[in-house]
Amino acid sequence: MVEGLVNEVKLHREAAALTQIGLAERMGVSRKTVNTVENGVFAPSIVVALKFAKALNVSVEDLFQLRD
C-alpha cells in the first residue's frame, strides 16, 4: 500500500458497474495500471489520477486523499 494515501478507486469502479478492463478501456490505459493503482501498489501520476476521475465521473479528491 502507498503509505498515507486513501484510495477509493475500487469503490467507485464497482459503483459504476465497471470491471477493471472496462475502466482501463475508458481511460486508455492497461488493466494492469488500473489494478496496481486500485490495489495501492503504486500511486498514480497526476495525469492518471485525472483519467480515473474523468472515467468515473467523480473528482480526484473523491478517489484519492491523504490520511490525517
C-alpha positions as CSV (number, residue, x, y, z in Angstrom):
1,M,0.0,0.0,0.0
2,V,1.1,3.5,-0.7
3,E,1.7,5.0,2.8
4,G,-0.7,7.7,3.8
5,L,-2.9,7.5,0.7
6,V,-6.6,6.7,0.9
7,N,-7.7,5.1,-2.3
8,E,-11.4,4.8,-3.2
9,V,-10.9,3.7,-6.9
10,K,-12.4,0.2,-6.4
11,L,-15.4,1.5,-4.5
12,H,-16.2,4.0,-7.3
13,R,-15.4,1.5,-10.1
14,E,-17.8,-1.1,-8.6
15,A,-20.5,1.6,-8.1
16,A,-20.2,2.4,-11.8
17,A,-20.6,-1.3,-12.6
18,L,-17.3,-1.5,-14.4
19,T,-14.7,-4.2,-14.5
20,Q,-11.0,-3.3,-14.3
21,I,-10.8,-4.0,-18.1
22,G,-13.8,-1.7,-18.7
23,L,-12.3,1.1,-16.7
24,A,-9.0,0.7,-18.4
25,E,-10.6,0.9,-21.8
26,R,-12.4,4.2,-20.8
27,M,-9.1,5.6,-19.6
28,G,-6.9,4.4,-22.4
29,V,-4.6,2.5,-20.1
30,S,-3.8,-1.1,-19.4
31,R,-5.8,-3.3,-17.0
32,K,-2.6,-3.7,-15.0
33,T,-2.4,0.1,-14.5
34,V,-5.9,0.1,-13.0
35,N,-5.1,-3.0,-10.9
36,T,-1.9,-1.7,-9.4
37,V,-3.3,1.7,-8.6
38,E,-6.6,0.3,-7.3
39,N,-4.7,-2.1,-5.0
40,G,-2.4,0.6,-3.7
41,V,0.8,-0.9,-5.3
42,F,1.6,2.4,-6.9
43,A,0.3,6.0,-6.5
44,P,-1.0,7.3,-9.8
45,S,0.7,10.2,-11.6
46,I,-1.4,13.4,-11.8
47,V,-2.4,12.6,-15.4
48,V,-3.5,9.0,-14.5
49,A,-5.4,10.3,-11.4
50,L,-7.3,12.8,-13.7
51,K,-8.1,10.0,-16.1
52,F,-9.5,7.9,-13.3
53,A,-11.7,10.8,-12.1
54,K,-12.9,11.6,-15.6
55,A,-13.7,8.0,-16.5
56,L,-15.6,7.5,-13.2
57,N,-17.3,11.0,-13.3
58,V,-16.0,12.0,-9.9
59,S,-13.4,14.4,-8.6
60,V,-9.8,13.3,-7.9
61,E,-10.5,14.1,-4.2
62,D,-13.3,11.5,-4.3
63,L,-10.8,8.9,-5.3
64,F,-7.6,9.8,-3.5
65,Q,-7.0,11.6,-0.2
66,L,-4.1,11.9,2.2
67,R,-4.7,10.4,5.7
68,D,-4.6,12.9,8.5
